[in-house]
Amino acid sequence: MSTTETLITAADAHSAHNYHPLPVVVATADGAWMTDVEGRRYLDLLAGYSALNFGHGNRRLIDAAKAQLDRVTLTSRAFHHDRFADFCGQLAELCGMELVLPMNTGAEAVETAVKTARKWGYRVKGVPSGMAKIVVAGGNFHGRTTTIISFSTDPEARADYEPYTPGFEIVPYGDLTAMRAALTENAVAVLLEPIQGEAGVLVPPPGYLAGVRELTRERGVLFVADEIQSGLGRTGKTFACEHEGVVPDMYVLGKALGGGVVPVSAVVSSREVLGVFRPGEHGSTFGGNPLACAVALEVIAMLRTGEYQRRAAELGDHLHRELGLLTGTGHVTAVRGRGLWAGVDIAPSYGTGREISEKLMDRGVLVKDTHGSTIRVAPPLVISKEDLDWGLHQLRAVLGA
């Protein structure tokens, strides 16, 4: 057996099969490229589901992490450390908000947002105890904890995990009429992805986010934007909500906030909303640790230049023009997305999303399928136009276009 086959066999023997990865074993990576254990190079057009917005081994981020490793990595929130105030202050400023509650993973941040919204509903809005309702959208993906999958509409995510957590109402994504009907007196929050990533990079109809913002203000309900995948430069703006001029009551952030180096997530909101917490009511041993803060501070500094947002917008326009040409050939039935983020629906006659992903892998390009016929394209924002064009050429070749 080859080294790749040996390592995959060993992994299958000793790890739970909750993933079905492509048969490639990555050994090193740099920028938009990864190299496997056999020395083969692959163009990364997934970027860790946006966790690697700034590319693999970004020098600024690696240097920030190395410098912090020699100082202190963890204190827990039992003590202050010298990176925490800067991290919270600068992230709040980037978001145009007042307070930050740091966590580690995206799912933890979503759980934190749920707890925040409920506590705000009881303490500030005055909803009767046990009656708080959060409205979410069908097709959502906010994580995989027991509470979060309770309001998923994906059978694979939900099956065999019941009983489910109550307190959520699911309405169709993009449907303002259904949203209006769901915002009854005990509603405390609307939790939405401005663009649904796992669902296939679904962009809502024009005016939808602005309409949700208007409805939530009118009904005294928090608008919580899950920008874990869509935020921090991916769509050509710092936040995807900006495409409609919308500022939510709360941002839920993760993935790219850790620069692909360490897990970092956060909930960012106003003093009125996050001020509902008192010591002991919520926490995390690793949330806001010195190493995480050091890396995230460098991420924030990079985003402040606007360079990565502009790059995602410009290369994204090119990406969508090129992918759009495929819709007229019969090979691709639809293309959606914003910035350097696209969902590409493959015509069934050309294979499933998984089959196309495997064929692209054979040609040195890595993408990920979702929902059967769709592949997601989300390269690091540092990718060159030449490399992006090469990857698109491989896709055309695989489809025979």
C-alpha angles and dihedrals in degrees: 000000000000121000089256093053092045093052094045091050090050091049092050090050096054109026130073111254097237090127133050102205125186111263096260125112112207118212104169138005140190129181108322095343134086129191124208130218090268092055096254116143125223132190108233109224094165103057094199092298088302095316087112099049089138095047135249117311095002103194096221092052096043091049091050090051094046092050091051094045089065092053114039132321105185137019100153116228089281085092137029120249131198098250098050101079093049092048094051094042096047095044090049089051093048089053096042088238137118111229137036128202107193124209134159115243132034093246090053089052092051090049088050090051090051092050091046093051093049094047090047089049093055100037101036110018094038100231111170114262114276094010103093114129128197119200118216136174130253114251091033126152114195100148141292109272119124093258095046096049087051088076097037121112093203109107092207091055094046107036117116096359099099144155088079129210112258128218102078134103120199120212129177114277112252095017110122093178091058090044092053091051092050095053097089125159096279095050110118103174148006111219114198143159106229085217119017107231106180090042089065104283094294115189113203121235116279111277095021098112091043089050092051089049091053093046094049092050091048093050098040093246129140118247107216115191116201100210095163092122102016099046137082099047104318097119098038093269129075087249128019090227088069091072087075096034090250126150112191126208091245137020120208109204137181142122104055090036087077093048093229087290106090134359109266127166136162147181112224123192147126128305089249092057105036090034089078091083123093127190112290096019096099136359153139131220093219099028110120094004118169095254092049092048093049093053094041091050089058090048090053091048090052093049092050090067091063089221096119094045090052091047092051091049096048098041089040091059088052092046093052093046091053095044090046090061088063093060090069094055100062091244094098124037099194143358124201138172147078132257115343092347127092141164112210119197110209119215107249091236089067097051142266124303089256093052092050090048090053092049090050089050089056087056094048102264126116122206134147130237126221135185096007106283103036132090123195122222114198112147123184110276089240094065115126121239089240093055092045090052090049090053091049089050089056090052091051090049093050090051093045089237 
